[in-house]
Amino acid sequence: MTTKFTADHEWITLTNADAGGDVATVGITLHAQDALGDVVFVDLPEVGRSYNAGEVAGVVESVKAAADVYMPITGEVTEVNEALRADPALANSDPQGAGWFFRMKLASRGDFDALMDPPAYDALLKTL
């Protein structure tokens, strides 16, 4: 598994590759959930819909604020995390595990490869 990051604090992990293309899991980073505080609601994207990179794919609301969740790269949503919808606190307790938001089929592996790797994301966090 390979994980990449966006400047908007989403993570995307390439979970498997099949004959039809690459599939990845997407969520918010530890930094994002720390900034938001206690998450109380998530609005997840529509399964089967294709989104362009940077397009709003969902919303996460906390006791402090609401924030958009952006599509990290162009692709089609194949699954949403119903457990997160039922228990939004998973975004706080396990943001890069059980608190994932959605899975997607990548339109281009090159777009994934162009995102920040963990050392680049760590460097970004040091500038905030």
N, CA, C and O atoms as a Tinker XYZ file with bonds, in Angstrom:
   512  protein
     1  N      0.841000   -1.187000    0.000000    73     2
     2  CA     0.000000    0.000000    0.000000    64     1     3
     3  C      0.882000    1.243000    0.000000    63     2     4     5
     4  O      1.896000    1.316000    0.693000    81     3
     5  N      0.464000    2.205000   -0.792000    73     3     6
     6  CA     1.179000    3.469000   -0.894000    64     5     7
     7  C      0.223000    4.594000   -0.534000    63     6     8     9
     8  O     -0.880000    4.672000   -1.076000    81     7
     9  N      0.645000    5.477000    0.388000    73     7    10
    10  CA    -0.189000    6.601000    0.802000    64     9    11
    11  C      0.421000    7.904000    0.316000    63    10    12    13
    12  O      1.630000    8.115000    0.409000    81    11
    13  N     -0.438000    8.776000   -0.206000    73    11    14
    14  CA    -0.056000   10.123000   -0.639000    64    13    15
    15  C     -0.967000   11.115000    0.062000    63    14    16    17
    16  O     -1.967000   10.728000    0.667000    81    15
    17  N     -0.620000   12.406000   -0.020000    73    15    18
    18  CA    -1.347000   13.451000    0.691000    64    17    19
    19  C     -1.576000   14.662000   -0.209000    63    18    20    21
    20  O     -0.843000   14.895000   -1.170000    81    19
    21  N     -2.630000   15.435000    0.138000    73    19    22
    22  CA    -2.903000   16.682000   -0.572000    64    21    23
    23  C     -2.625000   17.864000    0.354000    63    22    24    25
    24  O     -2.534000   17.704000    1.571000    81    23
    25  N     -2.492000   19.035000   -0.231000    73    23    26
    26  CA    -2.308000   20.253000    0.553000    64    25    27
    27  C     -3.575000   20.608000    1.327000    63    26    28    29
    28  O     -3.525000   21.410000    2.259000    81    27
    29  N     -4.713000   20.015000    0.946000    73    27    30
    30  CA    -5.975000   20.242000    1.643000    64    29    31
    31  C     -6.191000   19.247000    2.784000    63    30    32    33
    32  O     -7.259000   19.221000    3.397000    81    31
    33  N     -5.176000   18.430000    3.066000    73    31    34
    34  CA    -5.147000   17.507000    4.196000    64    33    35
    35  C     -6.062000   16.287000    4.035000    63    34    36    37
    36  O     -6.679000   15.817000    4.991000    81    35
    37  N     -6.129000   15.795000    2.802000    73    35    38
    38  CA    -6.712000   14.482000    2.562000    64    37    39
    39  C     -5.575000   13.499000    2.335000    63    38    40    41
    40  O     -4.527000   13.859000    1.798000    81    39
    41  N     -5.789000   12.265000    2.745000    73    39    42
    42  CA    -4.850000   11.185000    2.423000    64    41    43
    43  C     -5.530000   10.265000    1.427000    63    42    44    45
    44  O     -6.756000   10.159000    1.393000    81    43
    45  N     -4.728000    9.609000    0.626000    73    43    46
    46  CA    -5.238000    8.643000   -0.344000    64    45    47
    47  C     -4.263000    7.477000   -0.384000    63    46    48    49
    48  O     -3.069000    7.660000   -0.619000    81    47
    49  N     -4.782000    6.281000   -0.154000    73    47    50
    50  CA    -3.954000    5.082000   -0.129000    64    49    51
    51  C     -4.367000    4.163000   -1.264000    63    50    52    53
    52  O     -5.529000    3.776000   -1.386000    81    51
    53  N     -3.394000    3.825000   -2.088000    73    51    54
    54  CA    -3.630000    2.878000   -3.165000    64    53    55
    55  C     -3.709000    1.504000   -2.524000    63    54    56    57
    56  O     -2.721000    1.000000   -1.993000    81    55
    57  N     -4.907000    0.893000   -2.578000    73    55    58
    58  CA    -5.129000   -0.353000   -1.860000    64    57    59
    59  C     -4.964000   -1.586000   -2.728000    63    58    60    61
    60  O     -4.553000   -2.637000   -2.239000    81    59
    61  N     -5.277000   -1.471000   -4.004000    73    59    62
    62  CA    -5.059000   -2.615000   -4.882000    64    61    63
    63  C     -5.186000   -2.170000   -6.338000    63    62    64    65
    64  O     -5.748000   -1.118000   -6.643000    81    63
    65  N     -4.666000   -2.970000   -7.185000    73    63    66
    66  CA    -4.805000   -2.722000   -8.618000    64    65    67
    67  C     -5.451000   -3.958000   -9.221000    63    66    68    69
    68  O     -5.046000   -5.086000   -8.939000    81    67
    69  N     -6.441000   -3.737000  -10.038000    73    67    70
    70  CA    -7.086000   -4.866000  -10.698000    64    69    71
    71  C     -7.081000   -4.621000  -12.201000    63    70    72    73
    72  O     -6.544000   -3.614000  -12.663000    81    71
    73  N     -7.657000   -5.507000  -12.946000    73    71    74
    74  CA    -7.647000   -5.399000  -14.407000    64    73    75
    75  C     -8.336000   -4.129000  -14.890000    63    74    76    77
    76  O     -8.015000   -3.618000  -15.963000    81    75
    77  N     -9.293000   -3.610000  -14.094000    73    75    78
    78  CA   -10.023000   -2.418000  -14.491000    64    77    79
    79  C     -9.365000   -1.120000  -14.081000    63    78    80    81
    80  O     -9.835000   -0.055000  -14.479000    81    79
    81  N     -8.303000   -1.162000  -13.306000    73    79    82
    82  CA    -7.637000    0.061000  -12.877000    64    81    83
    83  C     -7.345000    0.061000  -11.396000    63    82    84    85
    84  O     -7.666000   -0.893000  -10.687000    81    83
    85  N     -6.741000    1.126000  -10.936000    73    83    86
    86  CA    -6.337000    1.256000   -9.544000    64    85    87
    87  C     -7.506000    1.687000   -8.665000    63    86    88    89
    88  O     -8.351000    2.480000   -9.083000    81    87
    89  N     -7.546000    1.157000   -7.445000    73    87    90
    90  CA    -8.559000    1.514000   -6.459000    64    89    91
    91  C     -7.842000    2.094000   -5.246000    63    90    92    93
    92  O     -6.803000    1.581000   -4.830000    81    91
    93  N     -8.400000    3.171000   -4.676000    73    91    94
    94  CA    -7.771000    3.833000   -3.541000    64    93    95
    95  C     -8.816000    4.174000   -2.491000    63    94    96    97
    96  O    -10.005000    4.288000   -2.788000    81    95
    97  N     -8.350000    4.333000   -1.260000    73    95    98
    98  CA    -9.174000    4.745000   -0.133000    64    97    99
    99  C     -8.769000    6.161000    0.248000    63    98   100   101
   100  O     -7.584000    6.495000    0.224000    81    99
   101  N     -9.758000    7.006000    0.604000    73    99   102
   102  CA    -9.530000    8.424000    0.878000    64   101   103
   103  C    -10.101000    8.789000    2.240000    63   102   104   105
   104  O    -11.147000    8.279000    2.643000    81   103
   105  N     -9.404000    9.682000    2.951000    73   103   106
   106  CA    -9.894000   10.203000    4.223000    64   105   107
   107  C     -9.210000   11.513000    4.550000    63   106   108   109
   108  O     -8.473000   12.065000    3.733000    81   107
   109  N     -9.463000   12.008000    5.760000    73   107   110
   110  CA    -8.797000   13.235000    6.200000    64   109   111
   111  C     -7.611000   12.864000    7.087000    63   110   112   113
   112  O     -7.607000   11.818000    7.736000    81   111
   113  N     -6.621000   13.729000    7.102000    73   111   114
   114  CA    -5.391000   13.453000    7.849000    64   113   115
   115  C     -5.565000   13.709000    9.344000    63   114   116   117
   116  O     -6.539000   14.322000    9.782000    81   115
   117  N     -4.608000   13.229000   10.101000    73   115   118
   118  CA    -4.558000   13.489000   11.537000    64   117   119
   119  C     -4.538000   14.989000   11.789000    63   118   120   121
   120  O     -5.203000   15.475000   12.704000    81   119
   121  N     -3.780000   15.723000   10.984000    73   119   122
   122  CA    -3.720000   17.183000   11.127000    64   121   123
   123  C     -5.112000   17.802000   10.948000    63   122   124   125
   124  O     -5.511000   18.672000   11.722000    81   123
   125  N     -5.846000   17.351000    9.928000    73   123   126
   126  CA    -7.176000   17.899000    9.658000    64   125   127
   127  C     -8.130000   17.622000   10.815000    63   126   128   129
   128  O     -8.866000   18.513000   11.239000    81   127
   129  N     -8.122000   16.404000   11.324000    73   127   130
   130  CA    -9.046000   16.096000   12.411000    64   129   131
   131  C     -8.653000   16.826000   13.682000    63   130   132   133
   132  O     -9.526000   17.197000   14.467000    81   131
   133  N     -7.348000   17.046000   13.911000    73   131   134
   134  CA    -6.908000   17.840000   15.063000    64   133   135
   135  C     -7.429000   19.268000   14.967000    63   134   136   137
   136  O     -7.887000   19.839000   15.956000    81   135
   137  N     -7.354000   19.845000   13.755000    73   135   138
   138  CA    -7.802000   21.221000   13.539000    64   137   139
   139  C     -9.320000   21.344000   13.688000    63   138   140   141
   140  O     -9.820000   22.354000   14.183000    81   139
   141  N    -10.043000   20.317000   13.260000    73   139   142
   142  CA   -11.501000   20.365000   13.328000    64   141   143
   143  C    -12.044000   20.157000   14.743000    63   142   144   145
   144  O    -13.045000   20.767000   15.118000    81   143
   145  N    -11.405000   19.321000   15.508000    73   143   146
   146  CA   -11.944000   18.957000   16.817000    64   145   147
   147  C    -12.917000   17.793000   16.667000    63   146   148   149
   148  O    -12.832000   17.023000   15.710000    81   147
   149  N    -13.829000   17.670000   17.605000    73   147   150
   150  CA   -14.746000   16.532000   17.634000    64   149   151
   151  C    -15.696000   16.554000   16.432000    63   150   152   153
   152  O    -16.523000   17.457000   16.299000    81   151
   153  N    -15.566000   15.548000   15.561000    73   151   154
   154  CA   -16.411000   15.442000   14.376000    64   153   155
   155  C    -17.788000   14.917000   14.797000    63   154   156   157
   156  O    -17.898000   13.930000   15.524000    81   155
   157  N    -18.842000   15.607000   14.319000    73   155   158
   158  CA   -20.206000   15.230000   14.696000    64   157   159
   159  C    -21.067000   14.816000   13.500000    63   158   160   161
   160  O    -22.141000   14.245000   13.688000    81   159
   161  N    -20.610000   15.096000   12.265000    73   159   162
   162  CA   -21.400000   14.760000   11.082000    64   161   163
   163  C    -20.491000   14.678000    9.868000    63   162   164   165
   164  O    -19.548000   15.459000    9.741000    81   163
   165  N    -20.769000   13.738000    8.979000    73   163   166
   166  CA   -20.076000   13.674000    7.695000    64   165   167
   167  C    -21.102000   13.530000    6.578000    63   166   168   169
   168  O    -22.087000   12.804000    6.711000    81   167
   169  N    -20.860000   14.224000    5.493000    73   167   170
   170  CA   -21.664000   14.092000    4.281000    64   169   171
   171  C    -20.744000   13.435000    3.259000    63   170   172   173
   172  O    -19.758000   14.032000    2.827000    81   171
   173  N    -21.067000   12.218000    2.879000    73   171   174
   174  CA   -20.201000   11.433000    2.003000    64   173   175
   175  C    -20.640000   11.571000    0.548000    63   174   176   177
   176  O    -21.800000   11.884000    0.281000    81   175
   177  N    -19.725000   11.339000   -0.397000    73   175   178
   178  CA   -20.058000   11.500000   -1.812000    64   177   179
   179  C    -20.998000   10.407000   -2.318000    63   178   180   181
   180  O    -21.239000    9.401000   -1.651000    81   179
   181  N    -21.508000   10.638000   -3.495000    73   179   182
   182  CA   -22.429000    9.699000   -4.134000    64   181   183
   183  C    -21.660000    8.571000   -4.819000    63   182   184   185
   184  O    -20.786000    8.826000   -5.648000    81   183
   185  N    -21.982000    7.339000   -4.475000    73   183   186
   186  CA   -21.352000    6.175000   -5.104000    64   185   187
   187  C    -21.749000    6.147000   -6.584000    63   186   188   189
   188  O    -22.909000    6.360000   -6.939000    81   187
   189  N    -20.756000    5.879000   -7.430000    73   187   190
   190  CA   -20.981000    5.815000   -8.867000    64   189   191
   191  C    -20.748000    7.131000   -9.584000    63   190   192   193
   192  O    -20.711000    7.166000  -10.814000    81   191
   193  N    -20.591000    8.208000   -8.838000    73   191   194
   194  CA   -20.357000    9.518000   -9.441000    64   193   195
   195  C    -18.862000    9.733000   -9.653000    63   194   196   197
   196  O    -18.038000    9.364000   -8.817000    81   195
   197  N    -18.538000   10.333000  -10.778000    73   195   198
   198  CA   -17.151000   10.718000  -11.060000    64   197   199
   199  C    -16.942000   12.164000  -10.649000    63   198   200   201
   200  O    -17.803000   13.018000  -10.861000    81   199
   201  N    -15.793000   12.423000  -10.062000    73   199   202
   202  CA   -15.416000   13.759000   -9.605000    64   201   203
   203  C    -14.077000   14.127000  -10.221000    63   202   204   205
   204  O    -13.251000   13.256000  -10.494000    81   203
   205  N    -13.866000   15.410000  -10.438000    73   203   206
   206  CA   -12.571000   15.904000  -10.874000    64   205   207
   207  C    -11.715000   16.210000   -9.653000    63   206   208   209
   208  O    -12.241000   16.476000   -8.572000    81   207
   209  N    -10.421000   16.173000   -9.823000    73   207   210
   210  CA    -9.500000   16.530000   -8.746000    64   209   211
   211  C     -9.835000   17.933000   -8.251000    63   210   212   213
   212  O    -10.040000   18.848000   -9.048000    81   211
   213  N     -9.890000   18.095000   -6.925000    73   211   214
   214  CA   -10.165000   19.389000   -6.322000    64   213   215
   215  C    -11.635000   19.697000   -6.139000    63   214   216   217
   216  O    -11.980000   20.686000   -5.493000    81   215
   217  N    -12.506000   18.874000   -6.693000    73   215   218
   218  CA   -13.947000   19.085000   -6.554000    64   217   219
   219  C    -14.384000   18.659000   -5.152000    63   218   220   221
   220  O    -13.851000   17.697000   -4.599000    81   219
   221  N    -15.350000   19.373000   -4.582000    73   219   222
   222  CA   -15.872000   19.008000   -3.265000    64   221   223
   223  C    -16.601000   17.672000   -3.385000    63   222   224   225
   224  O    -17.526000   17.525000   -4.183000    81   223
   225  N    -16.171000   16.705000   -2.581000    73   223   226
   226  CA   -16.755000   15.363000   -2.617000    64   225   227
   227  C    -17.519000   15.047000   -1.338000    63   226   228   229
   228  O    -18.186000   14.016000   -1.257000    81   227
   229  N    -17.430000   15.915000   -0.342000    73   227   230
   230  CA   -18.120000   15.673000    0.914000    64   229   231
   231  C    -17.874000   16.818000    1.877000    63   230   232   233
   232  O    -17.180000   17.784000    1.563000    81   231
   233  N    -18.460000   16.685000    3.057000    73   231   234
   234  CA   -18.324000   17.701000    4.098000    64   233   235
   235  C    -18.131000   16.989000    5.426000    63   234   236   237
   236  O    -18.725000   15.941000    5.682000    81   235
   237  N    -17.301000   17.570000    6.254000    73   235   238
   238  CA   -17.129000   17.072000    7.618000    64   237   239
   239  C    -17.430000   18.237000    8.561000    63   238   240   241
   240  O    -16.895000   19.334000    8.400000    81   239
   241  N    -18.289000   17.986000    9.542000    73   239   242
   242  CA   -18.679000   19.021000   10.499000    64   241   243
   243  C    -18.230000   18.600000   11.888000    63   242   244   245
   244  O    -18.337000   17.438000   12.280000    81   243
   245  N    -17.726000   19.582000   12.616000    73   243   246
   246  CA   -17.290000   19.328000   13.986000    64   245   247
   247  C    -17.946000   20.337000   14.906000    63   246   248   249
   248  O    -18.720000   21.188000   14.467000    81   247
   249  N    -17.630000   20.236000   16.182000    73   247   250
   250  CA   -18.155000   21.201000   17.134000    64   249   251
   251  C    -17.574000   22.587000   16.883000    63   250   252   253
   252  O    -18.154000   23.582000   17.318000    81   251
   253  N    -16.441000   22.671000   16.189000    73   251   254
   254  CA   -15.787000   23.946000   15.907000    64   253   255
   255  C    -16.158000   24.539000   14.561000    63   254   256   257
   256  O    -16.358000   25.749000   14.449000    81   255
   257  N    -16.255000   23.686000   13.523000    73   255   258
   258  CA   -16.383000   24.209000   12.162000    64   257   259
   259  C    -16.860000   23.123000   11.209000    63   258   260   261
   260  O    -16.972000   21.951000   11.568000    81   259
   261  N    -17.135000   23.552000    9.990000    73   259   262
   262  CA   -17.419000   22.616000    8.899000    64   261   263
   263  C    -16.329000   22.801000    7.854000    63   262   264   265
   264  O    -15.836000   23.910000    7.647000    81   263
   265  N    -15.962000   21.720000    7.203000    73   263   266
   266  CA   -14.920000   21.784000    6.184000    64   265   267
   267  C    -15.279000   20.880000    5.022000    63   266   268   269
   268  O    -15.860000   19.810000    5.202000    81   267
   269  N    -14.925000   21.326000    3.831000    73   267   270
   270  CA   -15.134000   20.500000    2.653000    64   269   271
   271  C    -14.082000   19.405000    2.591000    63   270   272   273
   272  O    -12.947000   19.589000    3.031000    81   271
   273  N    -14.470000   18.273000    2.043000    73   271   274
   274  CA   -13.546000   17.188000    1.735000    64   273   275
   275  C    -13.417000   17.186000    0.214000    63   274   276   277
   276  O    -14.406000   17.025000   -0.502000    81   275
   277  N    -12.202000   17.364000   -0.268000    73   275   278
   278  CA   -11.960000   17.486000   -1.696000    64   277   279
   279  C    -11.523000   16.162000   -2.309000    63   278   280   281
   280  O    -10.867000   15.344000   -1.665000    81   279
   281  N    -11.896000   15.976000   -3.548000    73   279   282
   282  CA   -11.446000   14.807000   -4.292000    64   281   283
   283  C     -9.952000   14.998000   -4.556000    63   282   284   285
   284  O     -9.566000   15.971000   -5.204000    81   283
   285  N     -9.102000   14.087000   -4.067000    73   283   286
   286  CA    -7.660000   14.283000   -4.230000    64   285   287
   287  C     -7.193000   14.178000   -5.682000    63   286   288   289
   288  O     -6.264000   14.872000   -6.094000    81   287
   289  N     -7.839000   13.314000   -6.447000    73   287   290
   290  CA    -7.537000   13.157000   -7.870000    64   289   291
   291  C     -8.831000   12.791000   -8.595000    63   290   292   293
   292  O     -9.823000   12.433000   -7.959000    81   291
   293  N     -8.820000   12.880000   -9.888000    73   291   294
   294  CA    -9.995000   12.549000  -10.677000    64   293   295
   295  C    -10.278000   11.051000  -10.607000    63   294   296   297
   296  O     -9.370000   10.226000  -10.710000    81   295
   297  N    -11.563000   10.719000  -10.430000    73   295   298
   298  CA   -11.941000    9.318000  -10.384000    64   297   299
   299  C    -13.396000    9.146000  -10.022000    63   298   300   301
   300  O    -14.134000   10.116000   -9.855000    81   299
   301  N    -13.800000    7.882000   -9.904000    73   299   302
   302  CA   -15.182000    7.526000   -9.611000    64   301   303
   303  C    -15.288000    6.914000   -8.220000    63   302   304   305
   304  O    -14.522000    6.015000   -7.872000    81   303
   305  N    -16.230000    7.397000   -7.433000    73   303   306
   306  CA   -16.470000    6.856000   -6.096000    64   305   307
   307  C    -17.117000    5.473000   -6.237000    63   306   308   309
   308  O    -18.143000    5.317000   -6.900000    81   307
   309  N    -16.501000    4.486000   -5.606000    73   307   310
   310  CA   -17.004000    3.115000   -5.696000    64   309   311
   311  C    -17.655000    2.630000   -4.404000    63   310   312   313
   312  O    -18.422000    1.668000   -4.417000    81   311
   313  N    -17.349000    3.297000   -3.284000    73   311   314
   314  CA   -17.872000    2.868000   -1.986000    64   313   315
   315  C    -17.722000    4.015000   -0.997000    63   314   316   317
   316  O    -16.768000    4.788000   -1.086000    81   315
   317  N    -18.655000    4.132000   -0.054000    73   315   318
   318  CA   -18.520000    5.085000    1.048000    64   317   319
   319  C    -18.507000    4.302000    2.355000    63   318   320   321
   320  O    -18.985000    3.170000    2.418000    81   319
   321  N    -17.961000    4.914000    3.384000    73   319   322
   322  CA   -17.835000    4.277000    4.685000    64   321   323
   323  C    -19.105000    4.520000    5.502000    63   322   324   325
   324  O    -19.228000    5.537000    6.186000    81   323
   325  N    -20.044000    3.581000    5.425000    73   323   326
   326  CA   -21.304000    3.715000    6.166000    64   325   327
   327  C    -21.073000    3.714000    7.677000    63   326   328   329
   328  O    -21.849000    4.320000    8.415000    81   327
   329  N    -20.025000    3.048000    8.144000    73   327   330
   330  CA   -19.712000    3.051000    9.575000    64   329   331
   331  C    -19.365000    4.468000   10.035000    63   330   332   333
   332  O    -19.694000    4.853000   11.157000    81   331
   333  N    -18.705000    5.241000    9.177000    73   331   334
   334  CA   -18.364000    6.626000    9.504000    64   333   335
   335  C    -19.622000    7.483000    9.547000    63   334   336   337
   336  O    -19.759000    8.352000   10.408000    81   335
   337  N    -20.530000    7.239000    8.625000    73   335   338
   338  CA   -21.800000    7.987000    8.620000    64   337   339
   339  C    -22.547000    7.731000    9.934000    63   338   340   341
   340  O    -23.120000    8.653000   10.514000    81   339
   341  N    -22.540000    6.477000   10.401000    73   339   342
   342  CA   -23.224000    6.106000   11.635000    64   341   343
   343  C    -22.491000    6.600000   12.879000    63   342   344   345
   344  O    -23.124000    6.906000   13.889000    81   343
   345  N    -21.158000    6.679000   12.813000    73   343   346
   346  CA   -20.333000    7.088000   13.947000    64   345   347
   347  C    -19.240000    8.042000   13.468000    63   346   348   349
   348  O    -18.095000    7.629000   13.286000    81   347
   349  N    -19.589000    9.331000   13.262000    73   347   350
   350  CA   -18.616000   10.297000   12.734000    64   349   351
   351  C    -17.358000   10.442000   13.587000    63   350   352   353
   352  O    -16.329000   10.894000   13.084000    81   351
   353  N    -17.418000   10.069000   14.861000    73   351   354
   354  CA   -16.251000   10.169000   15.737000    64   353   355
   355  C    -15.103000    9.278000   15.275000    63   354   356   357
   356  O    -13.970000    9.462000   15.720000    81   355
   357  N    -15.371000    8.313000   14.386000    73   355   358
   358  CA   -14.284000    7.500000   13.825000    64   357   359
   359  C    -13.258000    8.365000   13.101000    63   358   360   361
   360  O    -12.085000    8.002000   13.012000    81   359
   361  N    -13.705000    9.518000   12.580000    73   359   362
   362  CA   -12.784000   10.439000   11.915000    64   361   363
   363  C    -11.771000   11.010000   12.903000    63   362   364   365
   364  O    -10.681000   11.419000   12.505000    81   363
   365  N    -12.123000   11.041000   14.187000    73   363   366
   366  CA   -11.192000   11.498000   15.221000    64   365   367
   367  C    -10.371000   10.356000   15.793000    63   366   368   369
   368  O     -9.156000   10.477000   15.952000    81   367
   369  N    -11.027000    9.255000   16.099000    73   367   370
   370  CA   -10.341000    8.171000   16.789000    64   369   371
   371  C     -9.401000    7.383000   15.881000    63   370   372   373
   372  O     -8.408000    6.835000   16.360000    81   371
   373  N     -9.689000    7.314000   14.596000    73   371   374
   374  CA    -8.855000    6.538000   13.672000    64   373   375
   375  C     -8.948000    7.144000   12.266000    63   374   376   377
   376  O     -9.447000    6.496000   11.347000    81   375
   377  N     -8.463000    8.399000   12.093000    73   375   378
   378  CA    -8.657000    9.103000   10.824000    64   377   379
   379  C     -8.008000    8.427000    9.617000    63   378   380   381
   380  O     -8.489000    8.582000    8.494000    81   379
   381  N     -6.948000    7.698000    9.826000    73   379   382
   382  CA    -6.277000    7.064000    8.695000    64   381   383
   383  C     -6.472000    5.546000    8.709000    63   382   384   385
   384  O     -5.682000    4.796000    8.136000    81   383
   385  N     -7.543000    5.115000    9.376000    73   383   386
   386  CA    -7.897000    3.702000    9.423000    64   385   387
   387  C     -9.390000    3.554000    9.269000    63   386   388   389
   388  O     -9.928000    3.770000    8.183000    81   387
   389  N    -10.077000    3.184000   10.357000    73   387   390
   390  CA   -11.526000    2.952000   10.323000    64   389   391
   391  C    -12.317000    4.205000    9.965000    63   390   392   393
   392  O    -13.481000    4.104000    9.578000    81   391
   393  N    -11.706000    5.386000   10.086000    73   391   394
   394  CA   -12.383000    6.646000    9.777000    64   393   395
   395  C    -12.249000    7.094000    8.334000    63   394   396   397
   396  O    -12.436000    8.274000    8.036000    81   395
   397  N    -11.924000    6.163000    7.419000    73   395   398
   398  CA   -11.833000    6.522000    5.995000    64   397   399
   399  C    -13.191000    7.015000    5.505000    63   398   400   401
   400  O    -14.228000    6.668000    6.070000    81   399
   401  N    -13.177000    7.839000    4.434000    73   399   402
   402  CA   -14.411000    8.436000    3.918000    64   401   403
   403  C    -14.994000    7.666000    2.727000    63   402   404   405
   404  O    -16.172000    7.310000    2.728000    81   403
   405  N    -14.161000    7.414000    1.715000    73   403   406
   406  CA   -14.675000    6.729000    0.525000    64   405   407
   407  C    -13.556000    6.020000   -0.218000    63   406   408   409
   408  O    -12.372000    6.284000   -0.005000    81   407
   409  N    -13.970000    5.103000   -1.106000    73   407   410
   410  CA   -13.036000    4.419000   -2.001000    64   409   411
   411  C    -13.354000    4.880000   -3.415000    63   410   412   413
   412  O    -14.492000    5.218000   -3.739000    81   411
   413  N    -12.331000    4.885000   -4.239000    73   411   414
   414  CA   -12.495000    5.385000   -5.595000    64   413   415
   415  C    -11.638000    4.626000   -6.584000    63   414   416   417
   416  O    -10.605000    4.055000   -6.235000    81   415
   417  N    -12.091000    4.633000   -7.824000    73   415   418
   418  CA   -11.320000    4.087000   -8.931000    64   417   419
   419  C    -10.620000    5.272000   -9.593000    63   418   420   421
   420  O    -11.268000    6.219000  -10.037000    81   419
   421  N     -9.300000    5.207000   -9.653000    73   419   422
   422  CA    -8.511000    6.299000  -10.207000    64   421   423
   423  C     -8.684000    6.396000  -11.720000    63   422   424   425
   424  O     -8.714000    5.384000  -12.420000    81   423
   425  N     -8.797000    7.630000  -12.214000    73   423   426
   426  CA    -8.840000    7.840000  -13.658000    64   425   427
   427  C     -7.434000    7.731000  -14.238000    63   426   428   429
   428  O     -7.253000    7.287000  -15.371000    81   427
   429  N     -6.419000    8.150000  -13.434000    73   427   430
   430  CA    -5.040000    8.129000  -13.913000    64   429   431
   431  C     -4.084000    7.861000  -12.759000    63   430   432   433
   432  O     -4.089000    8.583000  -11.762000    81   431
   433  N     -3.280000    6.843000  -12.890000    73   431   434
   434  CA    -2.275000    6.542000  -11.860000    64   433   435
   435  C     -1.262000    7.673000  -11.753000    63   434   436   437
   436  O     -0.709000    7.915000  -10.680000    81   435
   437  N     -1.016000    8.364000  -12.860000    73   435   438
   438  CA    -0.082000    9.488000  -12.848000    64   437   439
   439  C     -0.509000   10.598000  -11.898000    63   438   440   441
   440  O      0.332000   11.231000  -11.260000    81   439
   441  N     -1.826000   10.836000  -11.802000    73   439   442
   442  CA    -2.329000   11.855000  -10.871000    64   441   443
   443  C     -2.011000   11.462000   -9.436000    63   442   444   445
   444  O     -1.632000   12.309000   -8.627000    81   443
   445  N     -2.164000   10.184000   -9.120000    73   443   446
   446  CA    -1.836000    9.690000   -7.781000    64   445   447
   447  C     -0.350000    9.873000   -7.501000    63   446   448   449
   448  O      0.033000   10.361000   -6.437000    81   447
   449  N      0.476000    9.483000   -8.454000    73   447   450
   450  CA     1.928000    9.562000   -8.273000    64   449   451
   451  C      2.413000   10.995000   -8.058000    63   450   452   453
   452  O      3.460000   11.212000   -7.447000    81   451
   453  N      1.649000   11.982000   -8.563000    73   451   454
   454  CA     2.049000   13.389000   -8.466000    64   453   455
   455  C      1.739000   14.007000   -7.097000    63   454   456   457
   456  O      2.214000   15.105000   -6.806000    81   455
   457  N      0.960000   13.332000   -6.257000    73   455   458
   458  CA     0.634000   13.861000   -4.933000    64   457   459
   459  C      1.847000   13.774000   -4.004000    63   458   460   461
   460  O      2.852000   13.144000   -4.333000    81   459
   461  N      1.733000   14.424000   -2.826000    73   459   462
   462  CA     2.840000   14.454000   -1.865000    64   461   463
   463  C      3.027000   13.104000   -1.186000    63   462   464   465
   464  O      2.059000   12.461000   -0.782000    81   463
   465  N      4.287000   12.682000   -1.063000    73   463   466
   466  CA     4.603000   11.496000   -0.279000    64   465   467
   467  C      4.696000   11.921000    1.197000    63   466   468   469
   468  O      4.669000   13.118000    1.485000    81   467
   469  N      4.804000   10.969000    2.138000    73   467   470
   470  CA     4.828000   11.337000    3.559000    64   469   471
   471  C      5.891000   12.372000    3.937000    63   470   472   473
   472  O      5.562000   13.294000    4.683000    81   471
   473  N      7.148000   12.282000    3.474000    73   471   474
   474  CA     8.113000   13.317000    3.844000    64   473   475
   475  C      7.735000   14.716000    3.315000    63   474   476   477
   476  O      7.966000   15.714000    3.998000    81   475
   477  N      7.165000   14.788000    2.125000    73   475   478
   478  CA     6.748000   16.085000    1.574000    64   477   479
   479  C      5.583000   16.655000    2.380000    63   478   480   481
   480  O      5.533000   17.859000    2.629000    81   479
   481  N      4.644000   15.796000    2.789000    73   479   482
   482  CA     3.516000   16.262000    3.597000    64   481   483
   483  C      4.004000   16.727000    4.973000    63   482   484   485
   484  O      3.541000   17.750000    5.477000    81   483
   485  N      4.929000   15.991000    5.578000    73   483   486
   486  CA     5.504000   16.397000    6.859000    64   485   487
   487  C      6.172000   17.776000    6.739000    63   486   488   489
   488  O      6.059000   18.609000    7.639000    81   487
   489  N      6.862000   18.001000    5.625000    73   487   490
   490  CA     7.508000   19.296000    5.389000    64   489   491
   491  C      6.452000   20.407000    5.280000    63   490   492   493
   492  O      6.646000   21.506000    5.801000    81   491
   493  N      5.344000   20.116000    4.606000    73   491   494
   494  CA     4.251000   21.094000    4.512000    64   493   495
   495  C      3.716000   21.432000    5.893000    63   494   496   497
   496  O      3.492000   22.605000    6.193000    81   495
   497  N      3.507000   20.436000    6.738000    73   495   498
   498  CA     2.962000   20.670000    8.069000    64   497   499
   499  C      3.873000   21.571000    8.908000    63   498   500   501
   500  O      3.386000   22.336000    9.741000    81   499
   501  N      5.167000   21.488000    8.697000    73   499   502
   502  CA     6.112000   22.319000    9.445000    64   501   503
   503  C      6.010000   23.785000    9.064000    63   502   504   505
   504  O      6.487000   24.647000    9.803000    81   503
   505  N      5.394000   24.087000    7.918000    73   503   506
   506  CA     5.254000   25.476000    7.474000    64   505   507
   507  C      3.940000   26.107000    7.954000    63   506   508   509
   508  O      3.731000   27.310000    7.796000    81   507
   509  N      3.075000   25.305000    8.531000    73   507   510
   510  CA     1.747000   25.817000    8.953000    64   509   511
   511  C      1.775000   26.423000   10.330000    63   510   512
   512  O      0.747000   26.892000   10.819000    81   511
